[in-house]
Amino acid sequence: MTGMRVLLLGGTGVLSSATAHELASQGAELTVITRGRDTRRPLPDGVRALRADVRDDAQMRGMPAADETFDAVVNFIGYHPDDIAADVARFEGRTGQYVFISTGSVYARPAPRLPVDESSARRAGAFDYPRLKLECEDAVEQAYRRRGFPATIVRAAHVYDEQVLPVLAGWTVIDRWRRGRPVVVHGDGTSLWNLMHARDFARALTGLLGDERITGESVHITSDEILTWDGIHRELARAAGVDPLIVHRSSEDIGREIAWMGPVLSEDFRHSLLYDNSKLHRLLPRFAPGTPFRRGAAEIVDFFDADPARQRLDKDVDAGFDRLTEGRGNGEHEHDV
């Protein structure tokens, strides 16, 4: 990567921050555009950090990088097809590769076949996030097919780092366990899920930058580790040094008590999803994820325990879990509903 000119749209999120650090460590000439509002994940030294709202054409035209060329442009923050149209207009003829970071949530739920590969059926469903990401993918594909725009779609799954508990209830899960209270897991806890540490995602993405073999194509960057939702919770409990008190409730029941969780569970998390990563491994035969979730869970708990100010209890979720577990003994570990 030494000397490769890379532009990141976004650089302080879970995926983009890890990618910025990986690229910087490999000697890339890196420019990052953010709004400068999120300081939780500082950029590494030596990175050119520019401030702008990428959805503001006037700000983007006034940027020092407005007329520069790049070997690769990576868009982490595209959530509407208009974002893609703007990028095509800005970067056509100015980049050798444009990478749109999408999501495995674009695949049809429940999946007609498992594991899903890059050609599997995609369907937006009723959840806005995958619907808009799928519309962005359509715009990226049209730009390549109609204009020859050198675009690639990378589909991530559920990516986390030490600052993110990869469960909807967040730190409230650990807090409840440490108070001897049960936590609600949707379904019977056995649906299959994919978690990948941001470090591993960043290593794989960096390896793909500049690879002309994937122009006009899509590629998974997901973990090969197979987890259940009960398993995810148990690893978090292990890291926290507590007993994993779990009560199972349906996604519909949870949604009735905690409204915002309903669409995410019903449209996404309740469905098992396994990813075929064979294409990624053909492209990067020496790549292997290096952070199993057991290690990742320990890093998460260490991060939150290092500063009690980070340990934020969601009172609404806490009360909702109490309602969902009412009448259950605190010592009962698991219930199939």
N, C-alpha and C positions, 0 to 999 in steps of 0.2 A: 504493500500500500504506500510505500515511501514516495512522496511527491504527487500522489494522486489527488486531484482537486475534487473535493466532495462538498456538496451543499445539503444541509439538513433543514427541512422545514419542520420546526419543532426540535427541541433539544433538552427539555427539562422533564419530560414524562418518563414513565417506567421504561419503555422500549427505547425512546430516543436518547435519553441520558446514557444508558448503558452503551448504545451504539456510538455516541460521541466519545466516550472514554475508550472504547475499543479501537476506533479509528485513530484517535490521538496517540494511543500507545503503539500503533503500527506505523506512525510517521506520515499519515495522510495530511494534506494541506486542507484543513477543515474550516468551513464557514457554517455558522448556525444562525438561523433567524427565529427568534421568539419574541413574544410581547414583553418579556422581562418581568413578569409578575410572579412567577413561581420560583422561589429560592431554595426549595427543599433539596434539590439535586443540582449542586453547582457544576458548571462546566469545567472541564480540565484546563490547566494552564496551556497557553499557546494556541487556543482556539479563537478564531475571529468571531466574536459574538455581536450580532446586529439585532437591533430592536425594531420590530414592525409587526403590524397585523397583516398576515399574508392575504387576508380577504379584503384589504384596502388597497386598491390599485394605485392610488396616488402615493401612498407610503412605499409600496414596492417599487414604483418607478423612480422614487427619490433615493433608493438604497445605493450605497457604494457598489454593491454587487449587481446592479440592475443590468449592466451590459456585459458582464463577464461570462466566460464559458467554463463549463465544468465537465469533468469526466463522468460524474454521477450526481443526480439530484434525487433525494429520498424524501417523500412526503409522508410524514407520520400523522398529520392532522387534517387530512381530507375527509370530510363527512358529508359532502353534497356534490352532485355532478357539476355544479357551477364552479366548485373549487378545481376540478379537473380541467374544465374548459379554460379557466384562467391560467393554469399551469402550462397547458399546451401552447397557449398564445405567448406566454412569457419565455418558455424554454425551448421551443422548437428551433432547431439550428444552433442551440447554445449548450446542449448536453449530449454526451454519448450514450447515456442511460438514464431513464426516469423510472424510479421504483415507487409504486403505490403500496403502502402498507394497509392490507385489508384484514379480514377476520374469518376464521373458520365458521363463524355464526351465519355466514351466507349459505351454508349447505342446508338442504331440506331437512326438516325435523318432523317425525323421526326419520333417520337416514334409511333409504330403501335397501342399502347394503353397507356392510362394514368390513374392513375399514374404508373410509372415504379417501379417494385420491383426487388429484386436481381436476379430473374430468367428471366427478360425481355431480349429481343433480343439485342445482342451486335454486333456492326459493326463499323469498324474503319473509313470508309470514306476516304477522301483525305487529311485530316489535320494530320500532323505528330504527334502532341502531343497525341491525343487519340489512334492513330494507334500503337505507341510504348508502351503506357500504356497497351493496349489490348494484345500486344505480351508479355509483362511482366506478365500479369495475366495468360496467357496460360502457361508460364514457371512455375509460382507459383503453379498452379493447377496440372501440371504434376509432380512436385516435391512431392506434397502430395500423389497423386494417385500411383505413381510408387515407391516412396521411403519411404512414410510415414512421410515425412518432416512436422513438425507441423505448417503448414502455415494457415494464415487467410488473406483475402483480405478485406480492408476497403475502400469503395468508398465515397469520399467527393464530394461536388459540388463546389460552388463558395464561398471560405472562405476568409474573410478579417479581418484586425484589424485596429487600429487607424491610421496606417501609409499607408494605401492603400485605394485609392478611387476606388471602384469596378465598374468602367466604363473605357472603353478603352482609352478615352481621358485624364483620370487622372485629375490633378489640372486645366488643361486648361478649363474644364467645368466651374468651379467656377470663374476662372479669367475672362472668357468671360461674364458670367452673371453680374459680378461686374462692367464690362465695358459697360453693356447694350446691349451686343451682344447675338444673339440666338445660341443655341446649337443644333446639329443634333442628332436625335435618329432614329435608324433603324426601317424600317417597319412603322406600324401605332402606335407603342409604347405600344401595348396591349399584346404582347407575354409574357408568364409567365416565371418567373425566380426564382431561389433559391439563397439566400444569407445567410450565417451563420457566426456569429462572431467566431473568433479563440478560444476565451475563452470557448464557448459552445462546439465546436468541441473537445477541449482538455479534458473537463470534461467527455464527452461521451467515448472518446478513453481510457482514464484512467480507466473508469469503466469496460471496456471490457478486459483489460490486465489480463492475467492469467485465463480467462474463457475458460475451455476446451470444452464447448458446441459449440463453433464456430470454432473449428479446422477443416480445410478442407472446410470452408464455406466463403461466402462473406456477408458483412453487410454494409448498408447505414449509414453514419452519416451526415445527412442533416437537414436543418431547416424545421419546419412545417409551417412557415410563407410564404404565397403566395404573390408574388410581380409582378408587371408589370414593363417594362423598363421605361415607363413614371412615374410610381410611385416611382421607385428608384431615378430618377432625381428630382422629386418633393421633396422628403425627403432631398436630398442634398441641394436643393435650400432653403428649410425651415431652415435647420441648418445654412446655410450661410447668412440668412436674406435678400434674394434677390427674385426677381420675376423669375419664371422658364420659360424663353423664349425658346420654343422648336419648331423646324422645323423637320418634318418627311421626310426622304428619304429612298429609297430602299437600301438594303444591297449591291446590285450591283452598284448603283450610288455612294455610299460611297467608295466602293472598287476601283472604277475608279479614284477617287480623292485622296484617301489615301490608297495606295496599300496594306500596311501590315494589315490594318483592314479587307480587303476583305475576306480572307480565314476564319478568326475567326467568322465574322458575318455570312457568307454564310453556313459554316459547323456546326456552334454551336449556337451562340447567337440568331439567327433569329427564332429558333425553340422553341416552348413552351416545358417545361419539368417540371413535377411534380414528386416527389419521395414519394414512400410508405415507411414510417418509422416504420411500425408496428413491424417488426422484432427487431429493436433497442429497441422499447418500451417494448416488451416482455422480452428482455434480461435485460433491465434497467428500471423497472417499475416506479422508482422514478425520472428518469431523465426528465427534461424539459428545453429547451433552455431559457436562462435568458436575452438575449439581442436582443430585436426587432430592426429592422433596423433604426427606428426613433432615438433610443438612440445611435446606432452605428454611424449613420450619424453625430450626434452632436459631438461625440468623435473625429471623423475624422476631422471635420472642426476646432475644438478646437486645435487639434494637429498641423495642418498646420498653423493656425493663431498664434500659440505661437512662431513661428520662421519663419519670411519671407523668409529665405534661403531655406526653404522646398517647397516654392511655385514656382515650375518650370513650366514655360509656354513652351509647345511644339509648336514651331513656324510653323512647317510643318502642324500639325493638325489644328492650328489656321487658317492658310491660306486656308487649305482644307475646313474647315467649312465655311469660307467666300465665297469660290467659290460655295459651295453647297447651301448657303442661299442667293446668289446674287439676288437682286431684291425684297427681302422680307423686309417689314417694321419692324423695331426693336420693335414696339409695338404689333406686331401680335404674339399671344402666341402659337398657335398650328395650324398645317396644316396637313391634311390628303392627302397623295400623292398616 
